[in-house]
Amino acid sequence: MWIILDEKPYIKPTPEMKQKLNCIFCGEQLILRRVGIPRIRESGGFAMDIAYKCPKCDWFVIFGVVIPEDKAKHLKKKMQNKQYIPEDIWLHSEKVKERLESWGYW
Ligand SMILES: [Zn+2]
């Protein structure tokens, strides 16, 4: 379901899964909002939180993806203990721009 990468965004859905990443409320395609730093799970092992948001209705969902320990340690170091926030994706989303403009942000 997920592909772990060495570079940003560090983890992404497989093409098959990406096709299904739509909002359960309005059907809009979800947009990556942030990728969390690999963390140790309560039950042991490592996981990464991957958050997606609907640009239309604001539905927000987090996937907790289990990843191998070696990849987790590698990514944790690579990410320098900072979650990845793809601001470039959001700044170029026409739907997000329209909503922010309507609220007077720009
Ligand atoms: Zn929605």
Boltz pocket constraint, residues with backbone or C-beta under 6 A from the ligand:
constraints:
  - pocket:
      binder: B
      contacts: [[A, 23], [A, 24], [A, 25], [A, 26], [A, 27], [A, 28], [A, 54], [A, 55], [A, 56], [A, 57], [A, 58], [A, 59]]
      max_distance: 6.0
